[in-house]
Amino acid sequence: MHYPDRAPNQRFRIEQYVQFLQDNGVHLEFSYLLGPQEDKLFYAPGNFFKKLGIVLRSWKKRKQDVRRAKNFDAVLIIRESIFIGPALFEKRLKKRGVKIIYDFDDAIWKLDVSRSNRWFGFLKFPAKTASIIRLADVVMAGNQYLADFALRYNKNVHIVPTTVDTNQFTGAEQTPQSPVIIGWSGSLTTIKHFDLALPVLRKIREKYGRQVRFKVIGHHAFRNEELDITGVAWTKTSEVPELREIHIGIMPLPDDEWAKGKCGLKGLVYMSLGIPTVMSPVGVNSEIIRHGQNGFLPKTEEEWLEVLSQLIENPELRKSIGEAGRKTAVERYSVLSQRERYLKILGE
């Protein structure tokens, strides 16, 4: 696990429930492997021996965690207990009779390694996902695609969607100002998905010129001189203000196995803020969005261009789609809508 407020899967699938769970008798103790400085080092290029030191310290910490696990009613594992190797610590927990709750929100049985750590790829052991699922007493999967995979190995599987705290993620009143800002929020590992939108964004620039601007949040080193994009670093305090500047939020995805496992978080964040959302019709996105009602699901480059053009030219459409998206997020994908179910699953 990463330190607090760092990893989206932790933030949106467990950390934002902590106070509610505690108020209802479920107390959590987190065991983080990476602090801020180690995290920065681990995901930067190079530094092989320093990274090896981080791995060895993480291994030692997990051995300690296994020894003290009997002091708890259950252990919640998010994605994996450690970022390399087989399901060794999970097997040790099971052997000691510890109850295991397993949560995952990506198709992590498929190998996906950051560019900075490609040489670590052979140590990832993505096949361990199935092993952990077999060992778990209960599995929480982020969508139906992930649940279908988990059901091959465990019958006690619950679909728990990734949610947003819609009391925190609230939209500012948007005015029909110029330029219209088309935005994307993500990270170093997902910036390759933003690249899929570049051909369409180039056509948008040709069509509308300086009436439209583009914004990338989360990858501070990203640059695209042709479209005049300079990436903005992500911080928890600036996240909502930065996102509120966006008039249209996009989530392009490839139609592959990894993308089918995504839980639509990027789009849900836009929707929670009342930002009209345009997503590729891949995986759970097609369950979240009703095309033309609470967002858009263009398939082809031509459809992307058409949808974005409609939103750019029509501020009233942006407003109505944004409001409908916000309603969907609150009713189906908010912390408030899922917290009792989350508590029930953990209680069982």
Buried (B, 14 or more C-beta within 10 A) or exposed (E): BBBEBBBBBBBBBBBBBBEBBEEEEBEEEBEBBBEEEBBEBBBBEEEEEEBEEBBEEBBEBBEEBBEEBEEBEBBBBBBBBBBBBBBBBBBBBBEEEBBBBBBBBBBBBBEBBBEBBEEBEEEBBBEBBBBBBBBBBBBBBBBBBBBEBBBEBBEEBBBBBBBBBBEEBEBEEBEEEEBBBBBBBBBBBBBEBBEBBBEBBEBBBEEBEEEBBBBBBBBEEBEBEEBEBEBBEBEEEEBBEBBBBBBBBBBBBEEEEBBBBBBBBBBBBBBBBBBBBBBBBBBBBBEBBBBEEBBBBBEEEEBBBEBBBBBBEEBEBBBBBBEBBBEBBBEBBBBEBBBEEBBEBBEE
